[in-house]
Amino acid sequence: MEIIAYSLAILIGISLGLIGSGGSILTIPILVYIMHVSPSHATTYSLFIVGFAALFGSIKGIKDKLLDSKIALYFGLPSVLSILIMRRYIVPILPVELFKIFGFSITKDFLIMFVFAILMILASVSMIKKRIDLVNDSIKIDTKSIVLKGVLIGALTGFVGVGGGFLIIPTLLFSAKLPMKKAVATSLIIIAFNSLIGFVGSIGNTPIEWSFLLSFTSFAVTGTFIGIVLSKKISNQTLKPIFGWFVLITGIYIIIKELFLKK
C-alpha cells in the first residue's frame, strides 16, 4: 500500500505542475482510502503536502514572469485569513458527531468528505467544459468580487483541508480575466500560501506523524518538477477535460462510499 501511495504522491505533484490544480483532489482520497488516515487528520496532512508541492511548482512561473502579483494579493490575502480562521478556530471546536437525521449520524469526518466530494463534482464541470482563452485588456476587473471569492474559497478549502486550486483556477480565469498560463502560475503561489498557513493554523490541534508526512511530500514535490517538464510538451487544455472526468468519477465514488459503503 505504501508503494502505491508514494507512486500516487508523484501523480499529485504532476497534476500541480501540469495544470496548476488537482493536487488536493488526489491527496485527500489517497490519504483516507489507501493510507487509512482519518479525514480530520488527512485535511491537515493535505495542506502540508500540497502547500510544499505548489511552492516548488511556483518557482518556474515566477522566473518566467507569469505571476500576477496584484491578483494574487487581492485574492490570496483574504483567502489566507479565511483559511487560517477556519483551521485555527472553527474546525477544532466542531464535535465528532454533529447531528442525526433519520437515524443517520452526521459526523465531522463524514461532512468533510461529503463537502469535499461535492466540491470535486462542481470543479469537474469547469474542467470538462471547453473554454476559449480570451483576454481583453479593456475589461474592468471586479476587485470586490475577487476579494469576496477569496474569502469564501478560503473558508471552504480550510474546512476540507485542500489548497483549492480546482476552485481558484476558474476564479482567476473568469473573474480576474487571466490567460491560462498566468492563471496556473498565480494559482500555484496562492495554493502554496493558503495551504502552508492553513497547516500552521492546524498545528497543536492535530497529532502529526512527521516521518510519513515528509516522505510523502518529497514524492509529491518530485512529481511537481516532472509535471513542469511535461507541461512544455503537453497542453494543459488537452489534459484538463480528461482530469475533469477523473475528478467527477472520484467525487461520485466518495459520495457512494460515505453514504452506502461505510462499515
Secondary structure, DSSP 8 states (H G I E B T S, - for coil): -HHHHHHHHHHHHHHHHHHS--HHHHHHHIIIIIS---HHHHHHHHHHHHHHHHHHHHHHHHHTT---HHHHHHHHHHHHHHHHHIIIIIGGGS-SEEEEETTEEEEHHHHHHHHHHHHHHHHHHHHHS-------TTS---HHHHHHHHHHHHHHHHHHT---HHHHHHHHHHTS---HHHHHHHHHHHHHHHHHHHHHHHBTTB---HHHHHHHHHHHHHHHHHHHHHHTTS-HHHHHHHHHHHHHHHHHHHHHHHHHS--
